[in-house]
């Protein structure tokens, strides 16, 4: 991560809205993956030029997409050809035989061009049926992020959990307000038996009774190999619980359910005493469990205007100009990613993507167990005895500041929470 200059201006975060343009299936597409991708790049260049010349829009072409600025929003337009997925799955064996199997590239293309658009379309249909769904979903996302779990629970997972209370509201009726939908979301998190029961969300009633029974059977027989939070939808395809395969982990899920239980209790108490109610209370994270708190410069946080308790004057100004604004530059998420890459073996990192001005650090249970000396892993460690090593906490804390130079204000070590 490149240090920020002392007086560098950090623009407010401008997110992109992805638009996928599916091209007609035709035999005219090349049979070579690289050639097909070059044709797509040519499409993107031509599309950018036509939108710029004919519609007078600000555009920026990229081999994989076109960014289009209109009405204060940036749209990322991607050309999709179904044939590309099949070509990405092909590999040639030494004997010349062609093997077909999923690859990291084919899975990425399929996710971006088919699975995610399918989920978005289905959730949009749910919003058309229930007008409070989108607001409840936004509250759910804000709540998860406010408890510093932005990098531990995916947005798709939260959207599906919120959708579940509308798709299967029994024993209640469908929520008729965003607040009630949000409370049901918390209740689902807090009360569902994640260890023993799968959460099956029958979006658009696409699951048959036999398929639901098969999912229950698969869950029981393969529980030890399935993720802690198992969510099944008709959109998962070949990957069971697609949206929770890698996160949340068991530790994070336990934290999430405990927070949901406490937030639900606070909300129910506020219903009894509405005069003194401050709903923002459930959006303020408890910091006691964490071992280190990294304080960030509020003026350098690109989403500070969305903070729960924002005291900093951060009014958004309409963008004016004839060039594309900086998009997707979330310096805090880049910093957290750098921390995870450098010290992910020793600690977990937590932050709020919506204006959070801290990064919380929790040492892993075995972080300070002496390890055999390895020259390749000596960074961040110090010798203990002749042939063992342990983390050098002072050096690591200093490195937290160095990695975030220009963004980090201070690093607070809660020394009573850990020992070597």
N, C-alpha and C positions, 0 to 999 in steps of 0.2 A: 504494500500500500504506500503511495507517494505522500509524504507529509504535506499538509496544507500550508501555504504561505500565511504569515501572521495576520495580514489584513485581507486575505482572499475573500471575495464575495461568494457565498454559497447560495445559489438560486433555490427557490422553493421547488419541491419535488413535483415534476410533471409526469404523471404516469401515462402509459400508452394503452389504448383500447385496441385489441387485436381484431382484425377483420380477415377471415379466411375466404378466399375466392376459389371455389372448386371448378377446375377446368373439365371440359367434356372428355369422357373416356374415348380415345381414338387410337388407331394403330399408327398414327403419325408421330407419336411421342418416341424418342430414341430408346433403343434397347440397352443402352449403356447408362449407368447411373451418373457418371460425371457429365456425359453429354446432355442428359436430361436436366441436370442442375444448371448447366450453362444456358440452356433454352429458357429455363425459369428466370435466370438472371437477366436475360435479354428482355423478357416480358416485364420485369420490374423496372428496367431502365426506360422502356417505351412508355409504360404506365405513368412513371414519374414525369416524363417529358410532356405527355398529353395533358395530364392534370395541371401542370404548370403553365403550358401554353394556351390551352383552351378554357380552363376554369380559373386561371390566375391564382392557384393555390400554392402555398409554400410546401415543397416536397424535398425529400432526400432519399436517393436510391441506394440500395444495398443488395448484394447478391441474393440474400435470403428474404428480403422484404422491402417495402417502400413506406417511409414515414410521411404522413400527410397532416399538415396543420390547418385546422378549420374551426372557426368559432371558439377559439380558446382551448380546443382539444386536439390531441395528437392521436391519429389512427395509424396503426401499423398493419399494412395490407400485405398478406402473404398469398402467393399463388400456390395452390395445392393440386397435385396430380396423383391419383390413387396408385398409379403404376410405380411411383417412386418408392412406396413402402415395400412392394414385392422385390424390386431391384436391390434395395438395401438389405434384404434378407438373404440374398444370394451370396455364396462364396464358392470359389473354385478349388477343389482338392488337388493334390499333386498329380493325380492320375487323370486330371481333366474333368472329372465328374462335378456337376453343380449340386451343391448342398443348399437346402432351404432351412434356415433357422433364424429365430429372433436375434437381433443384434442391438447394441445400445443405440445405434443410429436409427434403425427401423422403429424401435420402440419410441424414440423421441419424436420422429416424424408422425407416427400414428397418433401419439398423444396430442401433439400440437394441431394436427389438421383434421382429425376425426373424432377422437374421444372427448377432448375438451369442448369443441363446438357442439357436440351432441349433448353434453351435460348442460352447457349454457342454454341451449334451446329448450331442453326439458325443464330447467328451473324457470326460464322465462314463461313457459306455459303454466307452471305452478303459480307464478306471480299474477298471470292473467286471471286465474281462478280465485286467488286469495290476495286481495290488494295489500294486506298487512305483512305479507311474507318478506318483501325486500327490506322493509324497515326493521323487522325483527332480526333478519339476517345481519344487517349492518350493526345492530346493537350487539349481537353475538360476537361478531368479529372484533368489535371495539373492546368488548369485555375480555376476550382471550388475549388480545394484544396488550391491554392495560396491565395484565398480570405477568407481563414480560415473557410471554410464550410465543412470540411472533415467529421465531425460527424453529419451533418445536411442534406446531400444529398447522397443517396446511389450510389455506383458505377453502379449498374444495371440501375438506373434511368438515369444516365449520358449516359450510353451506348445506351439506347433506344432513348434518345433525339438526339444523334449523328446519330443513325440509321435512324431516321425519315427524315433527310434531304437527305438521299440516297434512301429511299423507296418511298417517295413522294416529289420529288424535284420541282414540278410545283410551280410557272410559269417558273422556270429555268430548265436547264439541270442538270444532275447528276454532282456533283463537280468532277473536274479532278485533284485536288491537295489537299493535307492535309490542307493547309492554307485556301483554299476556303471552304472546308468542315467545318473547325472550325468557319469561319466567318458566315456560314449559321446556325451553331449551336447557335451562339450568337444572330443572327437575329431571330431565332425561339423563343428563350427564351424571347427576348425583345419585340417582336411584337405579339405573340400569345395571344389571349384574354382568359386567363386561367379561368376567372370567368364565362364566358358565352359559351365557346366552349371546348368540349373534344378533346384531341389529340389522334386520332385513328391511330395506326401504323400497317398497314396490312402486317405483316411479312410473306414472302413466299406466299402472296395472299391467305391466308387461310380464311379470312373473306369473306362471301358472301354479296351482296348488302342488303339483308334483315337483316343480322346480324349487319351491319353498321347502318342501320336505327333504329334498336332496341336499339343499344348503344346510339344513339343520343336521343331517346325517354326516355331511363332510366336516362340519364344525366339531361335532363330538369326536369323530374318529381321528382328526388331524389337529386337535386343539394345540398340542405342544409346538407345532410348526407354524401356526398362524399368528398374526400380530396381536398384541394385547387388546387393541380396539378393533374388533372385526365388524366392518360395515359392508354389507352386500347390496349391490344395486344391479338393475338390468343392463347398465352401461359398462360393467367391469370387463366384459369380454373374457379373454383367456386367463386373466389375472384376478384371482379372488381377493376381495378387499383391496382393490387397486389404490384407493386414496389413503390408506393407512398402512401400507406395506412397510414403510420405513419409520414412520412416526405417527402418533406419539409412542415413545417407549413405555414400558411398564411403570418406571419411576415418574415420568411426566404425566401419565394417565392418573396415577394415584394423586398427584398434586392437583391435577385438573378437577377431579371429582371432589376433593376436599374443598377447593376454592368455590366450586359450584354449590356445594352444600352450605357453606358459610354465607355466600352471597344470597342464596335463596332464603336463608333465615333472616338476614337483614331486610330484604325486600318485604317479607311477610310481616315483620315488626313495623315497618314503615307504613304499611296499609292500616295498621291499628292506630298509629300516631302520625297522620299525614301532615300536620302543621309543622312538626319539627323534622320532617323527612328531607334528607339530602341524598338523592339517588346517586350522586357522584361518589358516594362513600364506597360503593361496591366496585368502582373503577380505579381505586387507589390501592396499589399492591403493597402487601406486607413485606418488609425488607429483612425481618429478623432471621430467616433461614439462610441468608447468603453470607459467604465468607469474605468477599471483596466487593466493594461498590466503586465502579469507575464513573466519575462525574464528567459529563460532557458540557462543552460551551453551548449554551442555548442558542446563541446567535449563529452557530454553525450547524445546527440540526435542521435539515431541509423540510421537515414536516412539523416544526414546532407550532405552527398555526392550528394544528389539529389536536394539540395536547389537551388532556382533561382539565387541568388547572393551569391554563396558559396565562401568565401575567406579563409576558413579553409582547410588546406591540408588534404584531406580525400580520398586518392586514395585507391581503393579496391584491396586487395591482394587475390590471389586464395587460397582457403582453402585447407590445407594439413593435413592429419591425418587419423587415423583409427577409429575415433568415429564420431558420428553424430554431426554437428555443432548446436549451439543454434538456434532454428527456431521460428519465430513469436514473438520474444521478442521486442515489440514496447513499450518501457517504457513511451513514451509521451502519447500514447493512453490510457495506464493503468492509468496514472496520471489524464488525462481529465475525464476518467470514474469515478475515485475516487472523483473528484470535483463535478461531476454531481450527484453522489449518496449522497454526503454530503450537497450540497447547490443548487441542481437543482430547489428547490422551490423558491429560491431568485434570481437566475441569470442564464443566458445562457453563455455557454463557447464555444470558437471558436479556432480552430488550423488548421495548415497545416500538413497533414501526410507525405508530401514529403519534409522533411528537415526544417520545420518551427521551429524557435527557440523562439517563443513567444506563449503564450496562452492569448487570449483576453477575457475579461469578460464584460458582459452587464447586468446591474441590470434590473430585470423585472419591469414593470410599477407600480405594487402594492407592490413591495418589502419592502418599508418603511412605508406602512400604518400600524399604530398601531394595534396589534392583541390582543385578550383576552389572559390573562396569562394561559399557560398550562405547567405544570411541565414536561410533556413528550416531549415538544418541546423547552425547555429552552436553549438547546445548541446553541450557536451562537447568542443569544438574550440578551438584557438587559432590566431592568424594566423601564417603563415610567409611572409615577403615581403609583397608588396602585395596579391596576389589569390589566394593559396593558403592552405589551412588543413590542420592536422594535429591528431590527438587530443591533448587536454590531459590527460595521464595522471594528474597529481596531482589535478585536479578530478574525474576519473572515479573514482579510488580513494576520494576523499572522498564521492562520491555513493553508492558501494557501501555505505558505513557509514550514510549518511543514509537510504537506501531501506530498510535493515534495522535502523533504530534500535530498540533494545530486544531485538533478536535477535542482532545482530552484536557480537562481543567485540573483534575486531581484524581488520585487513586487512594481510596480509603480501605485500609486493611483492618478487618475485624479480627484482631489477633486472638481474642478469647474463643473464637469458633474453630480454630485449628491448631494443631501442634505437630511437630515433626517427631 
